[in-house]
């Protein structure tokens, strides 16, 4: 699965995630750049860490049609 996003798609994804999570866009961008899961807080960090540590689980998550539809919507593809 190819997730090479254009800068425009990256910005759209950051904006959508920022609004959904209530975390500033800048914090999310810095967290992504520095691989810092702390920005997600104690609730989301364990789940994010789970997927970060398990490529098979991440692939399963990303292969789910419902999740693909959400991702596609977030990056402006549908």
C-alpha positions in Angstrom: 0.0 0.0 0.0 1.5 3.3 -1.1 1.0 6.3 1.2 3.3 8.8 -0.4 1.2 11.9 0.1 1.6 15.2 -1.8 2.2 18.2 0.3 -1.4 19.3 -0.2 -2.6 15.9 1.0 -0.3 16.0 4.0 -1.7 19.5 4.9 -5.3 18.3 4.5 -4.6 15.2 6.7 -2.9 17.4 9.4 -5.8 19.9 9.3 -8.4 17.1 9.6 -6.5 15.3 12.4 -6.0 18.6 14.2 -9.7 19.3 14.3 -10.7 15.8 15.2 -8.1 15.4 18.0 -8.1 18.9 19.3 -4.4 19.2 18.9 -2.8 22.1 17.1 -1.6 21.5 13.6 1.9 22.6 14.5 2.1 20.1 17.4 0.9 17.3 15.1 3.4 18.2 12.4 6.3 18.4 14.9 5.2 15.1 16.5 5.1 13.4 13.1 8.5 14.8 12.2 10.1 13.7 15.5 8.2 10.4 15.8 6.8 11.7 19.2 3.7 9.8 20.3 3.4 11.9 23.5 1.3 14.5 21.7 -1.6 12.0 21.6 -1.8 11.8 25.4 -2.3 8.8 27.6 -5.5 7.6 25.9 -4.4 7.4 22.2 -0.6 6.8 22.7 -0.9 3.1 23.5 -3.0 2.4 20.4 -0.7 4.4 18.2 2.3 2.7 19.7 0.7 -0.7 19.1 0.4 0.0 15.4 3.9 1.6 15.3 5.4 -1.6 16.8 3.4 -4.1 14.7 3.7 -3.7 10.9 1.3 -6.6 10.4 -1.4 -5.0 12.5 -0.9 -1.6 10.8 -1.2 -3.3 7.4 -4.4 -5.0 8.6 -5.8 -1.7 9.8 -4.9 0.1 6.6 -6.3 -2.7 4.4 -9.7 -2.5 6.0 -12.1 -0.9 3.4 -13.8 1.3 6.0 -10.4 2.7 7.2 -9.3 3.2 3.6 -12.5 5.2 2.9 -11.8 7.4 5.9 -8.2 8.0 4.9 -9.2 8.7 1.3 -11.8 11.2 2.6 -9.2 12.9 4.8 -6.7 13.3 2.1 -9.3 14.6 -0.3 -9.7 11.6 -2.6 -13.4 11.1 -2.3 
